[in-house]
Amino acid sequence: MQHSLVDTVVLYGAFDRGDQHHEHALPIVRGMDSGDLPVGVVLDLVYAETFNAVTHAMAHEDCVEAAEMLEHSRGFTVERTNRDVWRRSHSVYRENPHLSFVDSAIAAYAEVENLDYLYSFDTGFDSVEGLQRLKTAENPYAE
């Protein structure tokens, strides 16, 4: 099964109808949910960051519905950061002042787990070697 990481900005954009990225984020999330795109890997840190943000922007019922969709969709997997990823995250964070710690953890996870793709609108990832940022609902594994 093919996987790709998903950044907070994509999840938040899909869930919050008023977000500037909504029209581009929603097709990505729907594509993952339907199986048309790779399985979206949502790190525990990304999950927490996303739901901290949507809690302030959306009604509680809508937040719960979004969380349940992620938890029950075959198109997403929520993964915990392990000790190797955590250690590498600190190194990536020290070496990349333009990345937040969560973004550093995404880059570290990609490196440790050998993942090549990340759905994100954050241009900061463009400088992360070995990680290709995807901005649209394209399947990088499609021929």
C-alpha positions as CSV (number, residue, x, y, z in Angstrom):
1,M,0.0,0.0,0.0
2,Q,1.3,3.5,-0.9
3,H,1.6,6.2,1.8
4,S,2.3,9.9,1.9
5,L,2.5,12.3,4.8
6,V,-0.2,14.9,5.4
7,D,0.6,18.3,6.9
8,T,-1.6,20.2,9.4
9,V,-2.3,23.0,6.9
10,V,-4.0,20.5,4.6
11,L,-6.2,18.9,7.3
12,Y,-7.1,22.3,8.8
13,G,-7.8,23.7,5.3
14,A,-10.1,20.8,4.5
15,F,-12.0,20.9,7.8
16,D,-12.5,24.7,8.0
17,R,-14.6,25.9,5.2
18,G,-13.4,29.5,5.8
19,D,-9.7,28.7,5.4
20,Q,-7.8,30.1,2.5
21,H,-6.6,26.6,1.4
22,H,-10.1,25.0,1.7
23,E,-10.7,24.6,-2.1
24,H,-7.3,22.9,-2.6
25,A,-7.2,20.9,0.7
26,L,-10.7,19.4,0.5
27,P,-10.0,17.4,-2.7
28,I,-6.8,16.0,-1.1
29,V,-8.6,14.8,2.0
30,R,-11.5,13.4,0.0
31,G,-9.1,11.7,-2.4
32,M,-7.4,10.0,0.5
33,D,-10.7,9.0,2.1
34,S,-12.0,7.5,-1.1
35,G,-8.7,5.6,-1.9
36,D,-7.9,7.6,-5.0
37,L,-4.8,9.0,-3.4
38,P,-2.1,7.3,-1.2
39,V,-3.0,6.6,2.4
40,G,-2.5,9.8,4.4
41,V,-0.1,9.4,7.2
42,V,-1.0,11.8,10.0
43,L,1.5,12.0,12.8
44,D,0.2,12.3,16.3
45,L,1.8,15.7,16.5
46,V,0.0,16.8,13.4
47,Y,-3.3,15.4,14.7
48,A,-2.9,17.4,17.9
49,E,-1.9,20.6,16.1
50,T,-4.8,20.3,13.7
51,F,-7.4,19.7,16.4
52,N,-6.0,22.4,18.6
53,A,-6.5,24.8,15.7
54,V,-9.9,23.7,14.6
55,T,-11.2,23.8,18.1
56,H,-10.8,27.5,18.0
57,A,-12.4,27.9,14.5
58,M,-15.2,25.4,14.4
59,A,-18.1,24.1,16.4
60,H,-17.3,21.2,18.7
61,E,-19.6,18.8,16.9
62,D,-17.8,19.6,13.6
63,C,-14.4,19.0,15.2
64,V,-15.6,15.6,16.6
65,E,-17.0,14.7,13.2
66,A,-13.7,15.5,11.5
67,A,-11.7,13.5,14.1
68,E,-14.0,10.5,13.7
69,M,-13.6,10.7,9.9
70,L,-9.8,10.5,10.3
71,E,-10.0,7.7,12.8
72,H,-12.4,5.5,10.8
73,S,-11.3,6.2,7.2
74,R,-9.3,3.6,5.5
75,G,-7.6,6.4,3.6
76,F,-5.7,7.7,6.7
77,T,-3.5,6.2,9.4
78,V,-2.6,8.1,12.5
79,E,1.0,7.2,13.6
80,R,2.8,7.9,16.8
81,T,6.2,9.4,16.7
82,N,8.7,6.8,18.1
83,R,12.0,7.4,19.9
84,D,14.0,7.4,16.6
85,V,11.7,10.0,15.0
86,W,11.7,12.1,18.2
87,R,15.5,12.1,18.3
88,R,15.8,12.9,14.6
89,S,13.2,15.7,15.0
90,H,15.4,17.5,17.4
91,S,18.3,17.4,14.9
92,V,16.2,18.5,12.0
93,Y,14.8,21.4,14.1
94,R,18.3,22.6,15.1
95,E,19.4,22.4,11.5
96,N,16.4,24.2,9.9
97,P,15.4,27.4,11.7
98,H,12.6,28.0,9.2
99,L,10.8,24.8,10.3
100,S,8.5,24.5,13.3
101,F,9.1,21.5,15.6
102,V,6.1,19.7,14.2
103,D,7.3,20.3,10.6
104,S,10.7,19.0,11.8
105,A,9.0,15.9,13.1
106,I,7.3,15.4,9.7
107,A,10.7,15.7,7.9
108,A,12.3,13.3,10.4
109,Y,9.4,10.8,10.1
110,A,9.8,10.9,6.3
111,E,13.5,10.2,6.6
112,V,13.2,7.4,9.2
113,E,10.3,5.7,7.5
114,N,11.6,6.3,4.0
115,L,8.6,8.2,2.7
116,D,9.0,10.5,-0.3
117,Y,5.8,12.5,-0.4
118,L,4.0,15.1,1.7
119,Y,0.8,16.9,1.0
120,S,1.3,20.5,2.2
121,F,0.9,24.1,1.2
122,D,3.9,25.1,3.4
123,T,6.9,26.1,1.1
124,G,9.3,25.6,4.0
125,F,9.3,21.9,3.1
126,D,10.7,22.6,-0.3
127,S,14.2,22.8,1.3
128,V,13.9,19.3,2.9
129,E,16.0,17.0,0.9
130,G,14.3,13.8,-0.2
131,L,10.8,15.0,0.5
132,Q,8.6,16.1,-2.4
133,R,5.8,18.5,-1.5
134,L,2.4,18.0,-3.2
135,K,-0.1,20.8,-3.4
136,T,-2.9,19.3,-5.3
137,A,-5.0,16.1,-5.3
138,E,-2.5,14.3,-7.5
139,N,-1.4,10.7,-6.9
140,P,2.4,10.6,-7.2
141,Y,2.3,6.8,-7.6
142,A,-0.1,6.9,-10.6
143,E,1.4,6.0,-13.9
